[in-house]
Structures are given as C-alpha cells and as structure tokens.
C-alpha cells in the first residue's frame, strides 16, 4: 500500500473502535507520519483489510506539530480528527477477509511420453497451467477426461477461459489446427505440422512445430537480455526465470527452460514445451504442484451456506458447512440480487461479502412459516435480522420476493416523503424489483405515476400496469425530463424514487416540484461520495438517502416494518414479484 512502517510510522499506541492514542516526539513526528497515523483509526478497526482511496479535504487548525494532540477520534461517518486536524470524507476500499480451508500441494513429475495409463485430470491441468493460463474449450466436449481437465483449469485462481486464444485449446477434434498447444482425444493426427508431446490414455497433447531445429542456449539473465530469437535457458532455476519472463512479456516471446544434464544435448526440446526437466534416469518431463485435499478440511453436510472464497472468480463459489442449531429459520426459498453477483465478481470493495438477503422458510422453534431479511440467505438456514409471518395464500417463492422491495417503497414514499392521494411520483427503473413494487403500491394509493425503463421494456409496463406511453420515459437518457415536465405543465412531480447515477441523477432532480422529495435508493453516487448541484434543492426540496439495512438491524424498528407489511397485505397492495 506504499506505507513505510519504520519507527516514525509506528505511532498508534492504543486503539478502540472510535478512539486512538498516539505515541511520538519531535524525533519521530512529521506531518506525513502524523496524518498517516490518524488514518489508522479507520484502517485498523475495519473487519476486512481496508485501505484509503481518497479524501474530500484535510482541515488544519494548527500550523505546528508541537501543538498537535496525540489522539484521534471518529467524529462522524467518514470524518476522523482531533483539535488540530480533521480528515473529512475518508473513502475506503476493502480487500475481503474470506476464510479459506488450508491447501497442501505435492510436487509431481510428469513425463512427456506415450503411455496407455490415464493421468489424473488435475495433474494434466497442472501441466497445462505451466504452459498457458489462458485456454479455450471447443464445445461440446464428449471426452469425460477433457471435460474434467477443463473444470480443474477453471478452478485455478490464475486460469482464464478465453474464447479467442490460440495458446491452449481443448477439443475432441484434432482439426483445431490453429492452436499452439492442442489437447485432444482424437486419434487422428492434426493436418498441420504438430509434434506429439505426450499421450496419457485417451488424452493427447500436441505442440505446433514453429521452432527452429537448433536454438541458442543461454545460462544467465545477462545473456538472455541480448537474445532476439527463441532460445533455451539452461541451468538450475531456469524454470522460474522463464516463467517470470513469459509473464512479463505476456507470452510474446518463445523461451524454453531446461534443467538437467546436457552431455547428450537438450533432450526433448524439439517438443517445444516451455518447461523442461531431465532426470538422472533420462526421463524428460516437467515438475508440477498438484493440490491435495486436507483430511478433515472439507466435511460433507446437508446444511451449508454459499460463499465466494475468491471475489472475481465465480468458480470459487463454494458451499460451507453450517450447524442448523445456530440458526432460527430453515430456508425454503431465497432470492439472488444484482449485488450478490457484483460481490461474487469482486466489483464491490465492501467489508460484507455475504450472499443473499431475502428468504422465506420455517421458524424452527414455532413451526410457523415466515419470510424476511437475513445475511447469507443463500443457505439452508439463517438467522433473520427481520422476519414476518407468511400469509397462507403465498408460496415460499412468492414470499421471498417481498420484504426488501416493499419495505423500501413504504419507507421512502410514506415515511420519508409522506405521500398522499393524487400526488405525483416518478419511479425510475420501473421494471426492476423496487420499481414494480412502487408502481403496484402507487396505483392502489391513487398516485399519479410516471416511470422509466429501457425501450424494449416499455410494453411490459403497459401490459402489466396499464400505463400509457405519455407516462413512460427512457431510463438510459435525459429524455425522461421532457416526458415528465410536458405532462405536468412544467411543474414536475411531488416525489422522485431514484436509482440512476451521475448526470441522470442530476436530471432527475430537475423533475422534482417545489416542496417535493427526492428519495435516493441507489448506492453508486453515495459510495463514491459524489457531489450534487445543491441549487437544484432551492425550491424547498428534501433529499433523502434510503438505506434500509442498518434500520432492519435495529430490533426497535420491528413494529414499524410489521405495521407497513400488515397494512400492505390488508389493502391488497403487496403483489409478489414475478418468479
């Protein structure tokens, strides 16, 4: 992260959630190390590994470090400071602290030979991983061995399936003769000039022959730096050097490593594999690390929750065993939200990496059906932060679609914006979950509705909610502003339920009438700490940030949510989302 943890940076003496005591003197203090130490209050109290990515401003209320107090406190969200310095708008990103089971590897020598004996697919995958991290699969794969090899390559943290690469191709046919390295089950020879590297049972490995018959041999970095043509790097440790060189050059060079006796020449280099080892008994091949299962690290269980162990790698999604005794509800149905996808793909730098939020199931103590909100709801069991009895007329699947979207709508429209019959509302993303819930409730409450969506989804809104063309705007451009202002005679609407970001958020503010309300349920601009044009609020417009989760975690709010849902079902406003 760029921190230099020498003595002048080791200033944090005591630390609690909201307060830090520093230690220092004139010999160890300077402004850089002092400000850095204030940031540690945010860094070191995080549940995940955090690092700062920006500040709104630094306010100095003193000019001399001799006046600076040796303490810091969290004065407000994103604000750290003391009587001398304020760090405002601290923005953090997080590297998730995901527990992973221990992993052991064993080193295996794989000979480049022709053998009737099958090699384990994970071993072949390890050999291929030494040659290229990018690979392409020609679907469908009929050969089970090839399919297993592809699956093991996908579980490699560095492996990447690329539909365009020619570096490494897995195919049932040898006709994929543009590949540099071809892995096939076809017994026919490729039509192009290929060298058979090895065959292990049904799996054949071919290298396209593009090398000169005689290549130069080098033994040091100094000699390697001068080479322009393909060459062989010979000597102990050359395999690591060649692997580094290929990574740095992004495989734009052709260099082979060779570790072993060269009295009889470089045995096997005609096969053009990047990594070559010659054993004392004359066998030519490669050493690879193969992952081993640790006894007891994985246990089978009928009770589990879904976790992403390596954000950014969807193949790292894994079921982790849980004990149902530790939870209150047996889950029957749960929803997958866009945020879950973003978390699994590593796009959200958040502390919380739980997957799933809404559920329906059975309370194990009472035997009653319930639905609600819980972290880790993509699981067999959960402990709700909020739950509500499931009405008899709803299936579990239907009930699981209700809690977050409808509570968001009720809280924003009637708790914050205090909407009344005949008032008007602009609902962005009308075909999304919150959007459909908002339209359903607004129609029952007699509100005048405007909604936005993408062009292909206009017919869905018209058919499902009987909206007319003049009520529907484009959610991908600022054209919705003209739609709303034209239909309201330039007045605008009483409430905007917004989840658009950037310039479209600003455009949405222009749609709010005097004394109106702007309810922001999107997270992007808030997480980026983006500014808004405050002049747009001059007409006594109220701006509300709607974040339901912290409120749902507070048990004292349960009567509020219960009342909202009870009244919603009684009025017939709550309609399950399509499943």
ABEGO torsion letter per residue (X at the ends): XGBBBBAAABABABBBAABBBBBEBAAABBAAAAAAAAAAAAAAABABBBBBAEBABBBBABABAAABBBBBBBABBGBBEBAABBBBGBBBBBBBBBBBBBBBBBBBBBBBBBBABBBBAAAAAAAAAAABABBBBBOBBABAAAAAAAAAAAABAABBBBAABAABBBBABAABAABABBBBABABBBABBBBBABBBEABBBBBBBABBABBBBBABAAAAAABABBBBBBEBGAAAAAAAAAAAAGGABBBBBBBEBAAAEBBGAAAGBABBBBBAAGBBBBBBBBBBBBBGABBBBABBBBBBABBGBAAABBBBBBBAAABABBBABBBBBAAAAAAAAGABBBABABBEABBBBBBAAAGBBBBEBBBGABBABBBBABBBBBBAABBAAAAAAAAAAAAAAAAAAAAAAGBBBGBBBBBBGAABAAAAAAAAAAAAAGBBBBBBBBAAAAAAAAAAAGBBAAABBBAABAAAAAAAAAAAGGAEBABBBBABBEAAAAAAAAABBBGBBBBBABAAAAAAGBBBBAAAAAAGBBBBBBBAAAAAABAAAAAAAAAAAAAAAAAGABBBBBX
